[in-house]
Amino acid sequence: MNTKTQYHDLAMQLKSTHFIVRLATYRYYNMDQLVAQALTLFKKMLNKELLVN
């Protein structure tokens, strides 16, 4: 089992933690791409929370 697979398996056990961008994909991103992905995830999480409550 390679390191990426091990990290993925461990991350799947963390239900309230979201790994995005570099930690999730092992790719290089510019800072504007990092911020955009983080904001997109936050908006999705916020909308889901508002729909649930």
Helices and strands as residue ranges (DSSP letters): H 3-12, H 21-25, H 31-52
